[in-house]
Amino acid sequence: MNIAVKDLGVQIDGRTIFEAVSLEISPGTMTALTGPSGCGKTTLLNCLGLIQRPTGGAVLVGGVDTAGWRDARRTRFWKDHVAFIYQDYGIIDDRSVAYNVTLSKHRSRSTTKRVDEVLTAVGLSQRGEPAAVLSGGEKQRLGVARAMFKEATFIFADEPTASLDTENRELVTALLLSRASSGASVVIATHDSRLAESCGARFEVAGAGQPMQHAAAGGGR
């Protein structure tokens, strides 16, 4: 399943964020959305994830135009296929670390084992502790653990390395690359040039009135 946008445009409060964007996200790829602050990277990411409704153009999932999708169908798409990694973490502080991975209080033995595996993979082990005790960087890695646990078809990440030191930035980059290698479509809005260079494709979001640019990147699939 792929996601494609065709001649996409977004206006917010009368301001054109971007226009005439065409882009395709294929399975097994990691794509970086780059550009200066305020150019619309996060807005484009949210359009691809069906959070932001465009004011022009089309967003197609598996070749199907999503313009007519009602809230229930969008919710089902998110539940079945999508994981989001938020710049502001998206963590529920008063719930346990494990709950923030599964978003459920009910866990079988196999689920608990899988939680332990993904937390270990991101360098966390505080399964029973409240997420409030985690640092900003640890919360960012917890968001990555949630995406890994879900084994989502699409992963949309907004500045996933922004709060991380060099070692953990490299860890998160490797984990996202591994998800792409496993067949997921990973899309990242980022200012991190090293992360962008690790992606297989790069899309420069130039903002309203400026030409959008595709570019091959370095180490992605």
C-alpha positions as CSV (number, residue, x, y, z in Angstrom):
1,M,0.0,0.0,0.0
2,N,1.3,3.4,-0.9
3,I,0.3,7.0,-0.2
4,A,0.4,9.6,-2.9
5,V,-0.4,13.3,-2.9
6,K,-1.2,15.1,-6.2
7,D,-1.1,18.9,-6.6
8,L,-1.6,19.3,-2.9
9,G,-2.2,22.7,-1.3
10,V,-2.9,23.9,2.2
11,Q,-4.2,27.3,3.3
12,I,-4.5,28.1,7.0
13,D,-6.2,31.3,8.1
14,G,-5.9,32.8,4.6
15,R,-2.2,32.0,4.4
16,T,-0.9,29.6,1.8
17,I,1.4,27.1,3.5
18,F,2.4,25.3,0.3
19,E,0.8,24.5,-3.1
20,A,1.1,22.1,-6.0
21,V,2.9,19.4,-4.1
22,S,3.1,15.9,-5.7
23,L,4.8,13.1,-3.9
24,E,4.6,9.3,-3.5
25,I,5.5,7.3,-0.5
26,S,6.1,3.6,-1.3
27,P,6.5,0.6,1.1
28,G,9.9,-0.1,2.4
29,T,11.2,3.4,2.1
30,M,12.3,6.2,4.5
31,T,11.6,9.7,3.2
32,A,12.8,12.9,4.8
33,L,10.7,16.1,4.5
34,T,13.2,18.9,4.9
35,G,13.3,22.7,4.6
36,P,13.5,25.9,6.7
37,S,11.3,26.5,9.7
38,G,7.8,27.5,8.8
39,C,7.9,26.0,5.3
40,G,5.2,23.5,6.0
41,K,7.1,20.2,6.7
42,T,4.8,19.2,9.6
43,T,1.7,20.3,7.7
44,L,2.7,18.1,4.8
45,L,3.5,15.2,7.2
46,N,0.0,15.7,8.7
47,C,-1.6,15.6,5.3
48,L,0.1,12.4,4.4
49,G,-1.1,11.0,7.7
50,L,-4.7,12.2,7.1
51,I,-4.6,14.5,10.2
52,Q,-4.6,17.7,8.2
53,R,-7.2,18.1,5.4
54,P,-5.8,19.9,2.4
55,T,-7.5,22.8,0.7
56,G,-6.5,21.6,-2.8
57,G,-5.4,18.5,-4.5
58,A,-5.7,14.9,-3.4
59,V,-4.3,12.4,-0.9
60,L,-4.6,8.8,-2.2
61,V,-4.1,5.7,0.0
62,G,-3.6,2.6,-2.1
63,G,-4.9,4.6,-5.1
64,V,-8.1,5.6,-3.3
65,D,-8.9,9.3,-2.9
66,T,-9.4,10.0,0.8
67,A,-11.4,13.2,0.3
68,G,-14.6,11.5,0.9
69,W,-13.5,9.5,3.9
70,R,-15.5,10.1,7.0
71,D,-14.1,10.2,10.5
72,A,-14.8,6.5,11.2
73,R,-12.8,5.4,8.1
74,R,-9.9,7.7,9.0
75,T,-9.9,6.4,12.5
76,R,-9.8,2.8,11.2
77,F,-6.9,3.6,8.9
78,W,-4.9,5.1,11.8
79,K,-5.8,2.1,14.1
80,D,-4.9,-0.5,11.5
81,H,-2.0,1.0,9.6
82,V,-0.4,4.1,11.2
83,A,1.9,5.1,14.0
84,F,2.8,8.7,14.8
85,I,6.0,9.9,16.5
86,Y,5.3,13.4,17.8
87,Q,7.7,16.2,18.4
88,D,6.0,16.9,21.7
89,Y,6.2,13.1,22.5
90,G,2.5,12.3,22.7
91,I,3.1,10.6,26.0
92,I,0.6,10.1,28.8
93,D,2.6,11.1,31.8
94,D,0.4,9.6,34.5
95,R,0.4,6.2,32.8
96,S,3.1,3.6,33.0
97,V,5.8,3.3,30.4
98,A,4.3,-0.1,29.3
99,Y,0.9,1.5,28.9
100,N,2.3,4.2,26.7
101,V,3.7,1.5,24.4
102,T,0.5,-0.5,24.1
103,L,-2.1,2.1,25.0
104,S,-3.9,-0.7,26.8
105,K,-4.1,-1.9,30.4
106,H,-4.7,-5.5,29.4
107,R,-1.6,-7.3,28.3
108,S,-1.1,-11.1,27.6
109,R,2.2,-12.8,28.4
110,S,3.3,-12.6,24.8
111,T,2.4,-8.9,24.7
112,T,4.4,-8.2,27.8
113,K,7.3,-10.0,26.2
114,R,7.0,-7.9,23.1
115,V,6.8,-4.7,25.2
116,D,10.1,-5.7,27.0
117,E,11.7,-6.3,23.6
118,V,10.9,-2.9,22.1
119,L,11.8,-1.1,25.3
120,T,15.1,-2.8,25.4
121,A,15.6,-1.9,21.7
122,V,15.2,1.8,22.4
123,G,17.3,1.7,25.6
124,L,14.5,1.8,28.1
125,S,13.6,-0.6,30.9
126,Q,11.2,1.2,33.2
127,R,8.2,-0.8,32.2
128,G,6.2,-0.3,35.4
129,E,7.2,3.3,36.2
130,P,5.0,6.3,35.3
131,A,6.2,8.0,32.1
132,A,6.4,11.3,34.0
133,V,9.8,10.2,35.4
134,L,11.3,10.0,31.9
135,S,13.5,12.8,30.4
136,G,12.6,14.5,27.2
137,G,14.9,12.2,25.2
138,E,13.6,9.1,26.9
139,K,10.0,10.1,26.0
140,Q,11.0,10.6,22.4
141,R,12.5,7.0,22.4
142,L,9.3,5.8,24.1
143,G,7.4,7.2,21.1
144,V,9.6,5.2,18.8
145,A,9.0,2.1,20.9
146,R,5.3,2.6,20.5
147,A,5.7,2.7,16.7
148,M,7.9,-0.4,16.8
149,F,5.4,-2.3,18.9
150,K,2.5,-1.5,16.6
151,E,4.5,-2.7,13.5
152,A,2.6,-0.1,11.5
153,T,2.4,0.1,7.7
154,F,3.1,3.8,7.9
155,I,5.2,5.7,10.4
156,F,5.0,9.5,10.5
157,A,7.7,11.1,12.6
158,D,7.9,14.8,13.4
159,E,11.5,15.7,14.4
160,P,12.1,12.3,16.1
161,T,15.8,13.1,16.9
162,A,15.3,16.7,18.1
163,S,15.7,15.9,21.9
164,L,18.4,13.3,21.5
165,D,22.1,13.2,22.0
166,T,24.4,11.8,19.3
167,E,24.3,8.2,20.6
168,N,20.5,8.1,20.9
169,R,20.1,9.9,17.6
170,E,22.0,7.2,15.9
171,L,20.0,4.5,17.7
172,V,16.6,6.0,16.7
173,T,17.8,6.5,13.1
174,A,18.9,2.8,13.0
175,L,15.5,1.7,14.4
176,L,13.5,3.7,11.9
177,L,15.7,2.3,9.1
178,S,15.0,-1.2,10.4
179,R,11.3,-0.6,10.2
180,A,11.7,0.6,6.5
181,S,13.8,-2.5,5.8
182,S,10.9,-4.6,7.2
183,G,8.5,-3.0,4.7
184,A,7.1,0.0,6.5
185,S,6.8,3.4,4.9
186,V,8.6,5.9,7.1
187,V,8.2,9.6,6.6
188,I,10.1,12.1,8.7
189,A,9.9,15.9,9.0
190,T,13.3,16.9,10.2
191,H,15.9,19.6,10.5
192,D,18.5,16.9,11.3
193,S,20.8,16.7,8.2
194,R,22.4,13.5,9.3
195,L,19.0,11.8,9.7
196,A,17.9,13.2,6.3
197,E,21.1,11.8,4.7
198,S,20.2,8.4,6.1
199,C,16.9,8.4,4.2
200,G,16.5,6.8,0.8
201,A,14.7,9.9,-0.5
202,R,14.5,13.5,0.4
203,F,11.7,16.1,-0.4
204,E,12.5,19.7,0.1
205,V,9.5,21.7,1.2
206,A,10.1,25.2,0.1
207,G,6.9,26.9,1.2
208,A,4.3,28.9,-0.8
209,G,5.4,30.2,-4.2
210,Q,8.7,28.2,-4.2
211,P,9.5,25.1,-6.2
212,M,9.4,21.8,-4.4
213,Q,12.5,19.6,-4.9
214,H,13.1,15.9,-4.8
215,A,16.6,14.6,-4.1
216,A,18.2,11.2,-3.6
217,A,19.6,10.8,-0.1
218,G,22.3,8.6,1.3
219,G,21.9,5.5,3.4
220,G,18.2,4.6,3.1
221,R,16.8,1.7,1.3
